[in-house]
């Protein structure tokens, strides 16, 4: 084999190995040990990535601006169409607005009537409640007065009963005291009479003794 053919075969093997290991085309043998070139490549890759991000953001902003412009144009066109339709249908709109105002007035009057009815009902209910309260309070006051009257009557009856019971006891006590007094008088009289009799007996005995002497 020629050296030329050997070199071609080696290149073919090298290409196969590159494909097998996904080696890039710009790879240079021995570049793994060239740290400066690797750092440059890394920075270039970062720069390219950031640049691609910025380009995407710019594209998105431009697309948003375009969409806003298109939306504004669409809204303007719709507004113009609506105004044109309103100008064409102005009399009918006036009639509709008048009908709507008339309906709203009717509904307002109905609502006002219903509100007035509700208020009158509430007032009547409130009056009936007040009357019930007054009647209940008056009935309670009457009941209280009745109870007080009953209590006063019961007290008077008790006092009368106690007075009736005490009267005969007082009479008995007076009778007993009068009897006791009369008994004491009699006993005093008896004592005085007994003393006088003893004095007379003594005097008679002394006179007898004097005569015998």
C-alpha positions in Angstrom: 0.0 0.0 0.0 1.1 3.6 -0.7 1.6 6.1 2.0 -1.1 8.2 0.3 -3.6 5.4 0.6 -2.7 4.8 4.2 -3.3 8.5 4.9 -6.7 8.4 3.3 -7.7 5.3 5.3 -6.6 7.1 8.5 -8.6 10.1 7.7 -11.6 7.9 7.0 -11.1 6.2 10.4 -10.8 9.6 12.1 -14.0 10.7 10.5 -15.8 7.6 11.8 -14.4 8.2 15.3 -15.6 11.9 15.2 -19.1 10.8 14.2 -19.1 8.1 16.9 -18.1 10.5 19.7 -20.0 13.6 18.2 -16.8 15.6 17.8 -17.4 19.0 16.2 -15.8 19.8 12.8 -13.8 22.7 14.2 -12.1 20.5 16.7 -8.3 20.7 16.6 -6.2 17.9 18.1 -4.5 19.0 21.3 -6.9 21.8 21.9 -8.0 20.1 25.2 -4.8 21.2 26.7 -5.1 24.8 25.3 -7.0 26.4 28.3 -6.9 29.9 26.8 -8.7 28.8 23.6 -11.3 26.8 25.7 -12.0 29.9 27.8 -12.4 32.0 24.7 -14.8 29.4 23.2 -16.8 29.3 26.5 -17.1 33.1 26.5 -18.1 33.2 22.8 -20.8 30.6 23.5 -22.1 32.6 26.4 -22.1 35.8 24.3 -23.9 34.1 21.5 -26.5 32.7 23.8 -27.2 36.1 25.4 -27.3 37.7 22.0 -29.9 35.1 20.9 -32.0 35.8 24.0 -31.9 39.5 23.4 -32.8 39.0 19.8 -35.8 36.9 20.8 -36.9 39.5 23.3 -36.7 42.2 20.7 -38.7 40.1 18.3 -41.4 39.5 21.0 -41.6 43.2 21.8 -41.9 44.1 18.1 -44.6 41.5 17.7 -46.5 42.9 20.8 -46.3 46.4 19.4 -47.6 45.2 16.1 -50.5 43.3 17.8 -51.4 46.5 19.8 -51.4 48.6 16.7 -53.6 46.1 14.9 -55.9 45.9 17.9 -56.2 49.7 18.0 -57.0 49.9 14.3 -59.6 47.2 14.7 -61.2 49.0 17.6 -61.2 52.3 15.6 -62.9 50.6 12.7 -65.5 49.0 15.0 -66.2 52.3 16.6 -66.6 54.0 13.3 -69.0 51.3 12.1 -71.0 51.6 15.4 -71.3 55.3 15.0 -72.4 55.0 11.4 -75.1 52.5 12.5 -76.2 54.8 15.3 -76.5 57.7 12.9 -78.6 55.6 10.6 -80.9 54.3 13.4 -81.2 57.5 15.5 -85.0 57.9 15.4 -85.6 54.3 16.3 -83.1 54.7 19.2 -84.9 57.8 20.4 -88.2 55.9 20.4 -86.6 53.0 22.2 -85.0 55.3 24.7 -88.4 57.0 25.3 -90.1 53.7 25.8 -87.4 52.6 28.2 -87.7 55.8 30.2 -91.5 55.4 30.3 -91.1 51.8 31.5 -88.5 52.8 34.0 -90.9 55.5 35.3 -93.7 53.0 35.6 -91.4 50.5 37.4 -90.3 53.4 39.7 -93.9 54.3 40.5 -94.8 50.6 41.2 -91.8 50.3 43.4 -92.7 53.5 45.2 -96.3 52.2 45.8 -95.0 48.9 47.0 -92.6 50.6 49.3 -95.4 52.9 50.7 -97.6 49.8 51.2 -94.8 48.1 53.0 -94.2 51.1 55.2 -97.9 51.4 56.1 -97.9 47.7 56.9 -94.9 48.1 59.1 -96.4 51.0 60.8 -99.7 49.2 61.5 -97.7 46.2 62.8 -95.7 48.5 65.0 -98.9 50.1 66.3 -100.4 46.8 67.1 -97.3 45.7 68.9 -97.3 48.9 70.9 -101.0 48.4 71.8 -100.3 44.8 72.8 -97.5 46.0 75.0 -99.7 48.7 76.6 -102.5 46.2 77.2 -100.0 43.7 78.6 -98.5 46.4 80.8 -102.0 47.6 82.0 -103.0 44.0 82.7 -99.8 43.5 84.7 -100.4 46.7 86.6 -104.0 45.6 87.3 -102.8 42.2 88.4 -100.3 43.9 90.7 -102.9 46.2 92.2 -105.2 43.1 92.8 -102.4 41.3 94.5 -101.7 44.3 96.7 -105.4 44.6 97.5 -105.6 40.9 98.4 -102.5 41.2 100.6 -103.9 44.2 102.4 -107.3 42.4 102.9 -105.5 39.4 104.2 -103.5 41.5 106.6 -106.6 43.3 107.8 -108.4 40.0 108.4 -105.4 38.7 110.3 -105.3 41.8 112.4 -109.0 41.5 113.2 -108.6 37.9 114.1 -105.7 38.6 116.4 -107.6 41.5 117.9 -110.6 39.3 118.5 -108.4 36.7 120.1 -106.6 39.2 122.3 -109.9 40.8 123.6 -111.1 37.8 125.6 -107.6 37.2 126.9 -107.5 40.8 128.1 -110.9 40.4 129.7 -109.7 37.2 131.5 -106.6 39.0 132.7 -108.7 41.9 134.0 -111.0 39.5 135.8 -108.2 37.6 137.3 -106.5 40.7 138.5 -109.8 42.0 140.0 -110.3 38.6 141.7 -106.7 38.7 143.0 -107.2 42.2 144.4 -110.5 41.2 146.1 -108.8 38.2 147.6 -105.9 40.3 148.9 -108.5 42.7 150.5 -110.3 39.9 152.2 -107.1 38.4 153.4 -106.0 41.8 154.8 -109.4 42.3 156.5 -109.1 38.8 158.0 -105.6 39.5 159.2 -106.8 42.8 160.8 -109.8 41.2 162.4 -107.6 38.4 163.8 -105.1 40.9 165.1 -107.9 42.9 166.8 -109.3 39.7 168.4 -105.9 38.7 169.7 -105.5 42.2 171.2 -108.8 41.9 172.9 -108.0 38.5 174.3 -104.7 39.8 175.6 -106.4 42.8 177.3 -109.1 40.5 178.9 -106.4 38.2 180.2 -104.5 41.1 181.7 -107.6 42.4 183.4 -108.3 39.1 184.9 -104.8 38.8 186.2 -105.1 42.2 187.8 -108.4 41.3 189.5 -107.1 38.1 190.9 -104.2 39.8 192.4 
